[in-house]
Amino acid sequence: QVQLVESGGGLVQPGGSLRLSCAASGSIISINLMGWSRQAPGKQREFVASITSSGDTYYLDSVKGRFTISRDNAKNTLSLQMNSLKPEDTAVYYCSALFLARQYWGQGTQVTVSS
């Protein structure tokens, strides 16, 4: 079983930056795929970014060039660096992990982009 805890959300002005972190309960070195999704009010949850154990990364088109996903297997953490934030990035952001064919989710962290 994998437990995930996100942190780093908050209120930021348009054009600002935030760094989200996701701490896993155990070693993530054997977790092939980890990622971030988000859910805005009244909308479905959507994929934002993912990273494989070999370091391959994938991004939602609207965040390419602004967001960077990374993982630190030694510290059992997943991160999302978000730059040039826009109001439409406002959402609850969730960390996820695919392990032994089961999807695990964190509890989410709120990101609000507003002036």
ChimeraX commands (.cxc) that place a marker at each C-alpha (Angstrom):
marker #1 position 0.00,0.00,0.00 radius 0.5
marker #1 position 1.14,3.54,-0.76 radius 0.5
marker #1 position 0.19,6.66,1.18 radius 0.5
marker #1 position 0.70,10.06,-0.42 radius 0.5
marker #1 position 0.65,13.46,1.27 radius 0.5
marker #1 position 0.75,16.69,-0.75 radius 0.5
marker #1 position 1.98,20.07,0.43 radius 0.5
marker #1 position 2.97,23.43,-0.97 radius 0.5
marker #1 position -0.34,24.80,-2.21 radius 0.5
marker #1 position -1.51,28.33,-1.52 radius 0.5
marker #1 position -2.55,31.67,-2.95 radius 0.5
marker #1 position -0.35,33.25,-5.60 radius 0.5
marker #1 position -0.73,36.16,-8.00 radius 0.5
marker #1 position -0.88,35.60,-11.77 radius 0.5
marker #1 position 2.64,35.14,-13.12 radius 0.5
marker #1 position 3.88,33.79,-9.81 radius 0.5
marker #1 position 5.34,30.40,-8.89 radius 0.5
marker #1 position 4.60,27.56,-6.50 radius 0.5
marker #1 position 6.28,24.25,-5.83 radius 0.5
marker #1 position 4.12,21.30,-4.82 radius 0.5
marker #1 position 5.56,18.30,-3.04 radius 0.5
marker #1 position 4.21,14.80,-2.48 radius 0.5
marker #1 position 5.69,12.62,0.23 radius 0.5
marker #1 position 5.23,8.86,-0.13 radius 0.5
marker #1 position 4.96,6.50,2.83 radius 0.5
marker #1 position 7.64,4.17,1.54 radius 0.5
marker #1 position 10.20,3.76,-1.16 radius 0.5
marker #1 position 9.06,5.02,-4.54 radius 0.5
marker #1 position 11.88,3.47,-6.48 radius 0.5
marker #1 position 9.64,0.56,-7.45 radius 0.5
marker #1 position 6.70,2.78,-8.43 radius 0.5
marker #1 position 6.78,2.96,-12.19 radius 0.5
marker #1 position 4.44,5.88,-12.73 radius 0.5
marker #1 position 3.73,8.91,-10.55 radius 0.5
marker #1 position 1.90,12.05,-11.45 radius 0.5
marker #1 position -0.21,15.10,-10.71 radius 0.5
marker #1 position -3.82,15.78,-11.57 radius 0.5
marker #1 position -6.08,18.69,-10.73 radius 0.5
marker #1 position -9.74,19.41,-10.27 radius 0.5
marker #1 position -11.26,22.86,-10.57 radius 0.5
marker #1 position -14.69,23.68,-9.10 radius 0.5
marker #1 position -17.46,22.24,-11.24 radius 0.5
marker #1 position -15.03,20.41,-13.53 radius 0.5
marker #1 position -13.75,16.88,-13.84 radius 0.5
marker #1 position -10.33,15.91,-12.58 radius 0.5
marker #1 position -7.72,16.26,-15.33 radius 0.5
marker #1 position -4.22,14.95,-15.89 radius 0.5
marker #1 position -1.46,17.54,-15.44 radius 0.5
marker #1 position 1.88,15.72,-15.55 radius 0.5
marker #1 position 3.46,12.32,-14.99 radius 0.5
marker #1 position 6.91,10.79,-14.68 radius 0.5
marker #1 position 8.09,7.21,-15.06 radius 0.5
marker #1 position 10.73,5.44,-13.00 radius 0.5
marker #1 position 13.18,6.00,-15.86 radius 0.5
marker #1 position 12.49,9.75,-15.85 radius 0.5
marker #1 position 10.27,10.08,-18.90 radius 0.5
marker #1 position 7.85,12.97,-18.44 radius 0.5
marker #1 position 4.48,13.85,-19.92 radius 0.5
marker #1 position 2.48,17.08,-19.62 radius 0.5
marker #1 position -0.92,18.54,-20.31 radius 0.5
marker #1 position -0.51,20.81,-23.32 radius 0.5
marker #1 position -1.60,23.92,-21.44 radius 0.5
marker #1 position 1.15,23.54,-18.82 radius 0.5
marker #1 position 4.04,22.61,-21.10 radius 0.5
marker #1 position 6.93,25.02,-20.66 radius 0.5
marker #1 position 5.51,26.31,-17.37 radius 0.5
marker #1 position 5.36,23.23,-15.11 radius 0.5
marker #1 position 8.12,20.74,-14.37 radius 0.5
marker #1 position 7.58,17.38,-12.71 radius 0.5
marker #1 position 10.41,15.61,-10.91 radius 0.5
marker #1 position 10.96,12.76,-8.48 radius 0.5
marker #1 position 13.61,12.09,-5.85 radius 0.5
marker #1 position 13.75,8.36,-5.22 radius 0.5
marker #1 position 16.21,8.81,-2.35 radius 0.5
marker #1 position 13.79,11.12,-0.50 radius 0.5
marker #1 position 10.63,9.32,-1.67 radius 0.5
marker #1 position 9.15,12.55,-2.97 radius 0.5
marker #1 position 7.44,13.80,-6.09 radius 0.5
marker #1 position 7.46,17.50,-6.97 radius 0.5
marker #1 position 5.73,19.87,-9.36 radius 0.5
marker #1 position 7.37,23.23,-10.02 radius 0.5
marker #1 position 4.76,25.61,-11.38 radius 0.5
marker #1 position 5.86,28.88,-12.98 radius 0.5
marker #1 position 4.00,31.63,-14.82 radius 0.5
marker #1 position 0.80,30.62,-13.09 radius 0.5
marker #1 position -2.53,31.68,-14.57 radius 0.5
marker #1 position -5.98,32.03,-12.98 radius 0.5
marker #1 position -7.10,28.97,-14.95 radius 0.5
marker #1 position -4.53,26.90,-13.02 radius 0.5
marker #1 position -6.67,27.34,-9.91 radius 0.5
marker #1 position -7.67,23.88,-8.66 radius 0.5
marker #1 position -7.08,21.22,-6.07 radius 0.5
marker #1 position -3.93,19.35,-7.09 radius 0.5
marker #1 position -3.62,15.63,-6.39 radius 0.5
marker #1 position -0.56,13.42,-6.35 radius 0.5
marker #1 position -0.96,9.88,-7.67 radius 0.5
marker #1 position 0.99,6.68,-7.92 radius 0.5
marker #1 position 0.43,3.54,-9.97 radius 0.5
marker #1 position 1.79,0.55,-8.04 radius 0.5
marker #1 position 1.07,-3.13,-8.67 radius 0.5
marker #1 position -1.82,-2.22,-10.97 radius 0.5
marker #1 position -3.52,-0.09,-8.31 radius 0.5
marker #1 position -3.93,3.69,-8.39 radius 0.5
marker #1 position -3.26,5.62,-5.18 radius 0.5
marker #1 position -4.19,9.25,-4.52 radius 0.5
marker #1 position -3.25,11.88,-2.00 radius 0.5
marker #1 position -5.78,14.10,-0.26 radius 0.5
marker #1 position -5.04,17.12,-2.46 radius 0.5
marker #1 position -3.68,20.62,-1.96 radius 0.5
marker #1 position -5.42,23.83,-3.02 radius 0.5
marker #1 position -3.75,26.16,-5.50 radius 0.5
marker #1 position -5.41,29.54,-6.07 radius 0.5
marker #1 position -4.10,31.99,-8.65 radius 0.5
marker #1 position -5.67,35.39,-8.17 radius 0.5
marker #1 position -4.79,39.06,-7.88 radius 0.5
marker link #1:1,2 radius 0.2
marker link #1:2,3 radius 0.2
marker link #1:3,4 radius 0.2
marker link #1:4,5 radius 0.2
marker link #1:5,6 radius 0.2
marker link #1:6,7 radius 0.2
marker link #1:7,8 radius 0.2
marker link #1:8,9 radius 0.2
marker link #1:9,10 radius 0.2
marker link #1:10,11 radius 0.2
marker link #1:11,12 radius 0.2
marker link #1:12,13 radius 0.2
marker link #1:13,14 radius 0.2
marker link #1:14,15 radius 0.2
marker link #1:15,16 radius 0.2
marker link #1:16,17 radius 0.2
marker link #1:17,18 radius 0.2
marker link #1:18,19 radius 0.2
marker link #1:19,20 radius 0.2
marker link #1:20,21 radius 0.2
marker link #1:21,22 radius 0.2
marker link #1:22,23 radius 0.2
marker link #1:23,24 radius 0.2
marker link #1:24,25 radius 0.2
marker link #1:25,26 radius 0.2
marker link #1:26,27 radius 0.2
marker link #1:27,28 radius 0.2
marker link #1:28,29 radius 0.2
marker link #1:29,30 radius 0.2
marker link #1:30,31 radius 0.2
marker link #1:31,32 radius 0.2
marker link #1:32,33 radius 0.2
marker link #1:33,34 radius 0.2
marker link #1:34,35 radius 0.2
marker link #1:35,36 radius 0.2
marker link #1:36,37 radius 0.2
marker link #1:37,38 radius 0.2
marker link #1:38,39 radius 0.2
marker link #1:39,40 radius 0.2
marker link #1:40,41 radius 0.2
marker link #1:41,42 radius 0.2
marker link #1:42,43 radius 0.2
marker link #1:43,44 radius 0.2
marker link #1:44,45 radius 0.2
marker link #1:45,46 radius 0.2
marker link #1:46,47 radius 0.2
marker link #1:47,48 radius 0.2
marker link #1:48,49 radius 0.2
marker link #1:49,50 radius 0.2
marker link #1:50,51 radius 0.2
marker link #1:51,52 radius 0.2
marker link #1:52,53 radius 0.2
marker link #1:53,54 radius 0.2
marker link #1:54,55 radius 0.2
marker link #1:55,56 radius 0.2
marker link #1:56,57 radius 0.2
marker link #1:57,58 radius 0.2
marker link #1:58,59 radius 0.2
marker link #1:59,60 radius 0.2
marker link #1:60,61 radius 0.2
marker link #1:61,62 radius 0.2
marker link #1:62,63 radius 0.2
marker link #1:63,64 radius 0.2
marker link #1:64,65 radius 0.2
marker link #1:65,66 radius 0.2
marker link #1:66,67 radius 0.2
marker link #1:67,68 radius 0.2
marker link #1:68,69 radius 0.2
marker link #1:69,70 radius 0.2
marker link #1:70,71 radius 0.2
marker link #1:71,72 radius 0.2
marker link #1:72,73 radius 0.2
marker link #1:73,74 radius 0.2
marker link #1:74,75 radius 0.2
marker link #1:75,76 radius 0.2
marker link #1:76,77 radius 0.2
marker link #1:77,78 radius 0.2
marker link #1:78,79 radius 0.2
marker link #1:79,80 radius 0.2
marker link #1:80,81 radius 0.2
marker link #1:81,82 radius 0.2
marker link #1:82,83 radius 0.2
marker link #1:83,84 radius 0.2
marker link #1:84,85 radius 0.2
marker link #1:85,86 radius 0.2
marker link #1:86,87 radius 0.2
marker link #1:87,88 radius 0.2
marker link #1:88,89 radius 0.2
marker link #1:89,90 radius 0.2
marker link #1:90,91 radius 0.2
marker link #1:91,92 radius 0.2
marker link #1:92,93 radius 0.2
marker link #1:93,94 radius 0.2
marker link #1:94,95 radius 0.2
marker link #1:95,96 radius 0.2
marker link #1:96,97 radius 0.2
marker link #1:97,98 radius 0.2
marker link #1:98,99 radius 0.2
marker link #1:99,100 radius 0.2
marker link #1:100,101 radius 0.2
marker link #1:101,102 radius 0.2
marker link #1:102,103 radius 0.2
marker link #1:103,104 radius 0.2
marker link #1:104,105 radius 0.2
marker link #1:105,106 radius 0.2
marker link #1:106,107 radius 0.2
marker link #1:107,108 radius 0.2
marker link #1:108,109 radius 0.2
marker link #1:109,110 radius 0.2
marker link #1:110,111 radius 0.2
marker link #1:111,112 radius 0.2
marker link #1:112,113 radius 0.2
marker link #1:113,114 radius 0.2
marker link #1:114,115 radius 0.2
view
